[in-house]
Each structure stands twice: as structure tokens, then as C-alpha cells.
Amino acid sequence: MPELPEVETVRLGLEPVLLGGTFASVSTNRADLRFPFPENFTRRLSGARVDRLVRRAKYLIAHLSTGEALVMHLGMTGRFHVQGKASEKPLLLGEYELSVAAGEKHMHAVFDMADGGRVAYFDPRRFGYMLLIPETELAAHPLMRGLGVEPLTDDLDPSYLAQRAAGRKTDLKAFLLDQRIIAGLGNIYVCEALFRAGLKPSRRASVLADRAGRSTPQAERLVTEIKAVLRAAIQAGGSTLKDYRHADGATGSFQTSFQVYGREGEPCVTPGCRGTVQRSIQAGRSSFFCPSCQR
């Protein structure tokens, strides 16, 4: 499933076509994805202007002039095929890994913009979904109300981590993957951030706070590395695993910068370290770490 950097990359790819644009018409080719399309979905979107296009955790949210928000989740295989404005040279973005072409059975929704742009949503496995939620109800919606802080904002700082981690017996990996604490972090980037911070995934989260509940040096390093690895991944266009590609159809390239993820049995990249990357299973997910560098 795409993680925060991949979803942000998709948002950046959609922004030139959607932001400030008006839906001239919207069509769907089936009644549902993971969940049914909202009632009167196409009628409620037609004529609406996209005033803002943001990411919250792993959700894409288009704030509309109608007072509703179009909430989109990519699931495992959701992606968008984007074409530029009619007045421009056609820009067909997306040669998808599953070779899905426009008009085939995996194209489930089409958004035609008033300026001639077009966005088509493909999802072979149909684990993605789209919802229409009134703006006034968005923050309290079950999908949003329990989400933690955004990791690339000032809300994530060492003091916040210490406050949430104080006295916790859970391991660092589970703590960081808890969407109620930090929104949008996933397995790949948690592994990478923990390695760069020198912290073992199985270590207790309470290491981030001292006895007085204040942040520790480990918390400061971890916050720095979480932000750094996410920014680097966004700049690289995310990572490509299995059948994920981002909005412009090109594969993300951050996987070439992985220091531990997927490198089981390979030498540690830290200069002077003779350790070997190991893999363990935590809560059904693979954790990659260097037993020499991470403690």
C-alpha cells in the first residue's frame, strides 16, 4: 500500500489539473470500489470547483466550492491517469504497471474538467474508495477524528513524542505505526527512520521520554530522521513496490536509497560497521534493522 510520500507525490501530480478547476462532468463505470460510491456522486460533483487539494495521512482530500470534501484513498492499486488541458499539447500521464488502458474494465471513474483536463481513476483490486463528506463534518468523521499529527509539520516534535511515549511498554515500531499518534507513517519509512536514528524497532517506546516525561536525545534524533526520510522520499517521487506507481506514471526512485528496508542479509551501509541487516516479524510485518548500529 502506498505510504505518505507516495500519496503526496500523487497529490502533487494531480494538483496542476484539479486545483482551481471545475468538474464539468463526472462518470463512474461501476457502483462501487471498496465501498459504494456516495449517493448521487456524479451529480454532486458536477459543477463543483476544487478550492484546495490536500493530503491528510494517506488520504487525498479535494475541498469543493459546494461545501463538501471529496475524500479519496488509493488502497493497494489505485492510481490516476491525468491528461492536461485541451488548449495544451495532450499530456497522457501513466503507463501503468498492470498495463491498464483507458476504457478497460479497471477504469472506474472519470473526472472531466471545464478547461478540458481529464483525470481517470484506475483500481484493479478495488481496495480504494471515494467519499463525499460535508466540510462541517470532516474533522469529526470516523476516518479523520482519530488521526494523529502530521509528521512533516511542527506538531511532530520531541516533546510530543515524549508525551505520547512516556511509560509505554509497546515497541517503537508499533508506536510509530499507530495512526492515532503519527498520521501517515508506514512500514517502509519507519524502518528507515529507526535505522537512521540508531534505534532498534523492538526497543520500548518509553525510551523517548525520561522519568520526568521530558524528551530524550533518542526522541530528538528520531523526529529529525522521520522528517528527513519523508522529505527525501517525496523529492525522489516515493518508492515503487510491487504494482505501485505515482501520478505521472513513472516509478518512484527512493527504493534505491533504502538503507535497511528489503536488505536482509546484506552488509550494513554505516561506514565502519561490520553488521548485517536482519529481518524480524513484528505484528505480522517485516522489520529490517542492523543489530550493530541500532540499539
C-alpha positions as CSV (number, residue, x, y, z in Angstrom):
1,M,0.0,0.0,0.0
2,P,1.4,3.4,-0.9
3,E,2.6,5.4,2.1
4,L,2.7,9.1,2.9
5,P,5.4,10.0,0.3
6,E,3.7,8.2,-2.5
7,V,0.3,9.8,-1.7
8,E,1.9,13.2,-1.5
9,T,3.6,12.5,-4.9
10,V,0.2,11.7,-6.3
11,R,-1.3,14.9,-4.9
12,L,1.5,16.9,-6.5
13,G,0.8,15.2,-9.8
14,L,-2.9,15.9,-9.6
15,E,-2.7,19.5,-8.5
16,P,-2.0,21.2,-11.8
17,V,-5.2,19.7,-13.3
18,L,-7.5,19.7,-10.3
19,L,-6.7,22.7,-8.2
20,G,-8.8,25.7,-9.1
21,G,-10.6,23.6,-11.7
22,T,-14.3,22.9,-12.1
23,F,-15.7,19.4,-12.7
24,A,-17.7,19.7,-16.0
25,S,-18.9,16.2,-15.7
26,V,-18.1,13.1,-13.7
27,S,-18.9,9.5,-14.7
28,T,-18.5,6.1,-13.0
29,N,-18.3,2.7,-14.6
30,R,-19.5,0.7,-11.7
31,A,-21.5,1.1,-8.5
32,D,-18.7,0.6,-6.0
33,L,-15.0,0.3,-5.2
34,R,-14.1,-0.9,-1.8
35,F,-17.3,0.8,-0.7
36,P,-20.2,2.0,-2.8
37,F,-19.8,5.4,-4.5
38,P,-21.7,8.1,-2.5
39,E,-25.4,8.6,-3.4
40,N,-25.7,11.0,-6.4
41,F,-21.9,11.1,-6.6
42,T,-21.7,12.3,-10.2
43,R,-24.5,14.9,-9.7
44,R,-23.0,16.3,-6.5
45,L,-19.6,16.7,-8.1
46,S,-20.7,18.2,-11.5
47,G,-20.1,22.0,-11.4
48,A,-18.1,21.9,-8.2
49,R,-14.8,23.8,-8.1
50,V,-11.7,22.4,-6.4
51,D,-10.7,25.1,-4.0
52,R,-8.0,23.1,-2.2
53,L,-6.3,19.7,-2.7
54,V,-4.6,18.4,0.4
55,R,-3.2,15.2,1.9
56,R,-4.2,14.1,5.4
57,A,-2.4,10.9,6.5
58,K,-2.8,8.6,3.4
59,Y,-6.0,10.4,2.2
60,L,-6.3,12.8,-0.7
61,I,-8.9,15.5,0.1
62,A,-10.4,17.9,-2.5
63,H,-12.2,20.7,-0.7
64,L,-15.0,21.8,-3.0
65,S,-16.9,25.0,-3.6
66,T,-20.1,23.2,-2.7
67,G,-19.2,22.8,0.9
68,E,-18.3,19.2,0.6
69,A,-15.0,17.4,0.6
70,L,-14.1,14.6,-1.9
71,V,-12.0,12.1,0.2
72,M,-10.0,9.6,-1.8
73,H,-8.0,6.6,-0.7
74,L,-5.8,4.7,-3.1
75,G,-6.0,1.3,-1.4
76,M,-3.3,-1.0,-2.8
77,T,-3.6,-0.5,-6.5
78,G,-5.4,2.8,-7.0
79,R,-3.9,5.3,-9.4
80,F,-4.8,8.2,-11.6
81,H,-4.3,8.8,-15.3
82,V,-4.0,12.5,-15.9
83,Q,-4.4,14.4,-19.2
84,G,-3.7,18.1,-19.5
85,K,-5.9,20.9,-20.7
86,A,-7.4,20.8,-24.1
87,S,-5.7,24.0,-25.0
88,E,-2.3,22.4,-24.3
89,K,-0.5,19.6,-26.0
90,P,-2.1,16.5,-24.7
91,L,-0.2,15.1,-21.8
92,L,-1.1,11.5,-21.2
93,L,0.4,10.5,-17.9
94,G,0.6,6.9,-16.7
95,E,1.9,3.8,-18.3
96,Y,0.6,1.6,-15.5
97,E,2.4,-1.5,-14.3
98,L,-0.7,-3.6,-14.9
99,S,-1.0,-2.3,-18.4
100,V,-4.5,-0.9,-17.9
101,A,-5.6,1.3,-20.7
102,A,-8.4,3.9,-20.8
103,G,-11.8,2.2,-21.5
104,E,-10.8,-1.1,-20.0
105,K,-12.5,-2.7,-17.0
106,H,-10.3,-1.3,-14.3
107,M,-11.1,2.4,-15.1
108,H,-13.8,3.1,-12.5
109,A,-14.3,6.9,-12.5
110,V,-13.6,9.8,-14.9
111,F,-13.5,13.4,-14.0
112,D,-13.7,15.8,-16.9
113,M,-12.7,19.4,-16.1
114,A,-14.2,22.5,-17.6
115,D,-10.9,23.6,-19.1
116,G,-10.5,20.3,-21.0
117,G,-8.4,18.4,-18.5
118,R,-9.3,14.9,-17.5
119,V,-8.5,12.6,-14.6
120,A,-9.3,8.9,-14.7
121,Y,-9.2,6.6,-11.7
122,F,-8.0,3.0,-12.1
123,D,-8.0,0.3,-9.4
124,P,-7.6,-3.3,-10.5
125,R,-8.2,-4.7,-6.9
126,R,-10.8,-2.0,-6.0
127,F,-9.4,-1.6,-2.4
128,G,-9.5,2.2,-2.9
129,Y,-12.6,4.3,-2.2
130,M,-14.1,7.8,-2.6
131,L,-16.4,9.6,-0.2
132,L,-18.2,12.9,-0.2
133,I,-18.3,14.4,3.3
134,P,-19.7,17.9,4.3
135,E,-16.9,20.2,5.3
136,T,-18.5,20.8,8.7
137,E,-18.4,17.1,9.5
138,L,-15.0,16.3,8.1
139,A,-13.0,16.7,11.3
140,A,-15.4,14.5,13.3
141,H,-15.8,11.8,10.6
142,P,-14.7,8.4,11.8
143,L,-11.9,8.3,9.2
144,M,-10.4,11.6,10.4
145,R,-11.2,12.2,14.1
146,G,-8.7,9.7,15.5
147,L,-5.7,10.6,13.3
148,G,-2.5,11.8,15.0
149,V,-0.2,14.7,14.0
150,E,1.2,15.1,10.5
151,P,4.8,14.1,10.6
152,L,6.1,17.0,8.4
153,T,4.5,19.7,10.5
154,D,5.8,21.4,13.6
155,D,3.2,19.4,15.6
156,L,5.6,16.5,15.5
157,D,8.5,17.4,17.8
158,P,10.5,15.6,20.5
159,S,8.2,16.9,23.3
160,Y,5.1,15.5,21.6
161,L,6.8,12.1,21.1
162,A,7.9,12.0,24.7
163,Q,4.4,12.9,25.9
164,R,2.8,10.1,23.9
165,A,5.6,7.5,24.7
166,A,6.1,8.1,28.4
167,G,5.5,4.8,30.3
168,R,4.6,2.9,27.1
169,K,5.6,-0.8,27.0
170,T,4.9,-1.2,23.3
171,D,7.8,-1.4,21.0
172,L,9.0,1.6,18.9
173,K,7.9,0.0,15.6
174,A,4.2,-0.4,16.8
175,F,4.3,3.0,18.4
176,L,5.3,4.8,15.2
177,L,2.8,2.9,13.1
178,D,-0.1,3.8,15.3
179,Q,-2.0,6.3,13.2
180,R,-3.5,7.8,16.3
181,I,-0.1,9.1,17.2
182,I,1.5,10.0,13.9
183,A,-0.7,10.1,10.8
184,G,0.6,8.5,7.5
185,L,3.7,6.7,8.6
186,G,4.1,3.2,7.2
187,N,6.3,0.2,7.5
188,I,9.0,1.3,4.9
189,Y,9.7,4.7,6.3
190,V,9.5,3.7,9.9
191,C,12.2,1.0,9.3
192,E,14.4,3.6,7.5
193,A,13.9,6.3,10.2
194,L,14.7,4.0,13.0
195,F,17.9,2.8,11.3
196,R,19.0,6.4,10.7
197,A,18.2,7.3,14.4
198,G,20.1,4.3,15.6
199,L,17.1,2.8,17.4
200,K,16.1,-0.9,17.3
201,P,12.5,-1.5,16.2
202,S,11.8,-3.8,19.1
203,R,13.0,-1.3,21.8
204,R,10.3,0.0,24.1
205,A,8.8,3.3,23.1
206,S,9.4,4.7,26.6
207,V,13.0,5.3,25.6
208,L,11.7,8.5,24.0
209,A,10.9,10.0,27.4
210,D,12.8,10.3,30.7
211,R,11.4,9.8,34.1
212,A,10.1,13.3,34.2
213,G,8.3,12.8,30.9
214,R,10.8,15.1,29.0
215,S,12.1,14.2,25.6
216,T,15.3,12.3,25.4
217,P,18.2,12.5,22.8
218,Q,16.6,9.5,21.1
219,A,13.4,11.4,20.6
220,E,15.2,14.3,19.1
221,R,17.1,12.1,16.7
222,L,14.0,10.2,15.7
223,V,12.0,13.3,14.9
224,T,14.8,14.6,12.8
225,E,15.2,11.4,10.9
226,I,11.4,10.8,10.3
227,K,11.1,14.3,8.7
228,A,14.3,13.8,6.7
229,V,13.5,10.4,5.3
230,L,9.9,11.5,4.3
231,R,11.2,14.7,2.6
232,A,13.8,12.7,0.7
233,A,11.3,10.1,-0.4
234,I,8.9,12.8,-1.6
235,Q,11.6,14.5,-3.5
236,A,12.5,11.2,-5.1
237,G,8.9,10.5,-6.1
238,G,8.3,7.8,-3.5
239,S,9.2,4.2,-3.7
240,T,8.0,1.5,-6.1
241,L,7.0,-1.8,-4.5
242,K,5.0,-4.4,-6.4
243,D,2.5,-2.6,-8.6
244,Y,2.6,0.9,-7.2
245,R,3.3,3.9,-9.5
246,H,2.6,7.6,-8.8
247,A,0.5,10.1,-10.7
248,D,2.7,10.7,-13.7
249,G,3.1,7.0,-14.4
250,A,6.9,7.0,-13.6
251,T,8.2,4.7,-10.8
252,G,9.4,6.3,-7.6
253,S,13.1,6.1,-7.1
254,F,13.6,6.3,-3.3
255,Q,13.9,2.5,-3.1
256,T,17.4,2.9,-4.5
257,S,18.2,4.8,-1.3
258,F,16.9,2.2,1.2
259,Q,19.5,1.6,3.9
260,V,17.8,-1.3,5.6
261,Y,14.4,-2.0,4.1
262,G,14.4,-5.1,2.0
263,R,18.2,-5.6,2.5
264,E,18.1,-8.7,4.7
265,G,21.5,-10.4,4.7
266,E,23.3,-7.5,3.1
267,P,26.1,-5.6,4.8
268,C,25.2,-2.5,6.9
269,V,25.8,0.7,5.0
270,T,27.2,2.6,8.0
271,P,30.9,3.3,7.5
272,G,33.0,1.0,9.7
273,C,30.1,-1.2,10.7
274,R,30.5,-4.9,10.2
275,G,26.9,-5.7,10.9
276,T,24.5,-7.5,8.6
277,V,20.9,-6.3,8.0
278,Q,18.4,-8.7,9.7
279,R,14.7,-9.1,9.3
280,S,12.2,-9.8,12.1
281,I,8.4,-10.0,12.2
282,Q,6.5,-7.6,14.4
283,A,2.8,-7.7,14.4
284,G,2.8,-9.5,11.1
285,R,5.1,-7.0,9.3
286,S,8.7,-7.3,8.4
287,S,11.2,-5.1,10.3
288,F,14.7,-4.6,8.8
289,F,17.5,-3.4,11.1
290,C,21.2,-3.6,11.8
291,P,21.8,-5.3,15.2
292,S,25.1,-3.5,15.5
293,C,24.0,0.1,14.7
294,Q,20.5,0.0,16.2
295,R,20.2,-0.4,20.0
